[in-house]
Each structure stands twice: as structure tokens, then as C-alpha cells.
């Protein structure tokens, strides 16, 4: 089975790994020039690319998906660079984009996310937020560890401890790449 994944970030790379390990032909398309480009330095990205390529993953970097059309029982994926891939399934893992329409309609300050200070307070003094939609000091933090830190900080805030602030720290991301042929029992 041929499966095309849009996006070479965390989820797209894990999809590609799982698909290849499961015996499927996986091709990954991304406008970036490397996998996990916003998360890893070039050496780390190169390692991920090479390991997945060794499992049979085909990469299409520096291009996006122009169209996906039905061609009988297959899907015809046309890339912006003119490459055409015939696929059985197309998956999208192109990233999170905070939904801010409701906050904006409520008059809250929004940018890429709902803008909050380090106490997770929005531009309205009695409204706080956390999760994929929040933006702190220009950063949107969609991963589990920052959300857990935010929840701890926010948990103390409504009780009167307004001086407790969200600490912006480096948090680890765990990338699940498994070569089933080498797994030790």
C-alpha cells in the first residue's frame, strides 16, 4: 500500500516510521528542507531522515502538495514541483494552528495564538488560558510538556497566588522511531 504523508514534523515522521515498519510504502512531502526542521538541529534531522530512508521512506522536501485527485481507486497526488505520486491513502500532518476566532470575537488579544502573560492571563483580567491555543512571548507551545507546566502554574493562580509564573524552559520531545527488525525482547 502506498501512503503519502503531508508534513515531516513530529507526527508526520512518526506516521512514516509506523507505516514503513508495517510494510507500507510511505512518502513524505514537506515544504521544509529536512524532517523535524523546527525541532532538531541539522545533524539530528539528518539522522532521522537517514534512519527512515533506510526503512524505505521516500522524502519530497522543498515542495508542497498542489492537489489530490481521485484516479479510479487510487489518489493522484500532484506536488508543487510537478512530481506525481499515485497513492492509496493520503494523511495530513501539517501542524497545529490555534483556533483563535472565539477569543478574537470576545475582544481578547490574539496573534498566532491567544496572547497571555507568564501567569497565563489573557488581555481580559479574569480570563486565563492554556494549551495549544496560547501564545507566550511570541511562542505557541503545542506539546504535552509545556501544557503540563502551564496547568501547574495556572492551578495556583486562581487561588490568589498571582505571582506564580509559567517558566519557559526547554522541554524534551520524544520521537518514536522503531525498527521492528532490531527490537530486543
Residue pairs with C-beta under 8 A, 6 or more apart in sequence:
1 24
1 25
1 88
1 89
2 24
2 25
2 27
2 85
2 86
2 87
2 88
2 89
3 19
3 24
3 25
3 26
3 27
3 87
3 88
3 89
3 90
3 91
4 26
4 27
4 28
4 29
4 75
4 77
4 85
4 87
4 89
4 90
4 91
5 12
5 15
5 16
5 19
5 26
5 27
5 28
5 29
5 90
5 91
5 92
5 93
6 12
6 29
6 30
6 64
6 65
6 90
6 91
6 92
6 93
6 94
7 28
7 29
7 30
7 92
7 93
7 94
7 95
8 16
8 28
8 29
8 30
8 32
8 34
8 35
8 36
8 37
8 59
8 61
9 30
9 35
9 36
9 37
9 38
9 39
9 93
9 94
9 95
10 36
10 39
10 173
10 175
11 93
12 28
12 30
12 35
12 91
12 93
12 94
13 28
13 35
13 36
13 48
13 52
13 175
13 177
14 175
14 176
14 177
15 26
15 91
15 93
16 26
16 28
16 52
16 57
17 52
17 55
17 57
17 176
17 177
17 178
19 26
19 57
20 26
20 52
20 55
20 56
20 57
21 55
21 178
21 179
21 180
25 56
25 58
26 56
26 57
26 58
27 57
27 58
27 59
27 60
27 85
27 87
28 35
28 52
28 57
28 58
28 59
28 60
29 60
29 63
29 64
29 65
29 77
29 79
30 37
30 59
30 60
30 61
30 64
31 62
31 63
31 64
32 38
32 61
32 62
33 61
33 62
34 42
34 45
34 46
34 49
34 61
35 45
35 48
35 49
35 52
35 59
36 44
36 45
36 48
36 175
37 45
39 173
40 48
48 175
48 177
49 59
51 177
51 179
52 59
52 177
53 59
55 179
60 79
60 81
60 83
60 85
62 81
63 79
63 80
63 81
63 83
64 79
64 80
65 77
65 78
65 79
65 80
66 78
66 79
66 80
67 76
67 77
67 78
68 75
68 76
68 77
68 78
68 90
69 75
69 76
69 78
70 76
71 86
74 86
74 87
74 88
75 86
75 87
75 88
75 89
75 90
76 84
76 85
76 86
76 87
77 84
77 85
77 86
77 87
77 90
78 84
79 85
96 132
96 140
96 142
98 112
98 113
98 114
98 132
98 133
98 134
98 135
98 140
99 133
100 110
100 113
100 114
100 133
103 110
103 114
103 122
103 129
103 133
104 110
106 124
106 127
107 123
107 124
108 114
108 115
108 122
108 123
108 124
108 127
109 115
109 122
109 123
110 135
111 135
111 138
112 135
112 138
112 140
113 132
113 133
113 134
113 135
113 140
114 122
114 129
114 133
114 134
114 135
115 122
115 123
115 135
116 122
116 128
116 129
116 134
116 135
116 136
117 136
117 165
118 136
118 137
118 153
118 165
118 166
118 168
119 128
119 153
119 157
119 162
119 164
119 165
119 166
120 128
120 129
120 130
120 134
120 136
120 150
120 153
120 154
120 157
120 166
121 127
121 128
121 157
122 128
122 129
128 154
128 157
128 158
130 147
130 150
130 151
130 154
131 147
131 150
132 140
132 142
132 147
134 140
134 141
134 150
136 166
136 168
137 168
139 168
141 147
141 150
143 171
143 173
145 171
145 172
145 173
146 171
149 166
149 167
149 169
149 171
150 166
153 164
153 165
153 166
153 167
154 166
156 164
157 164
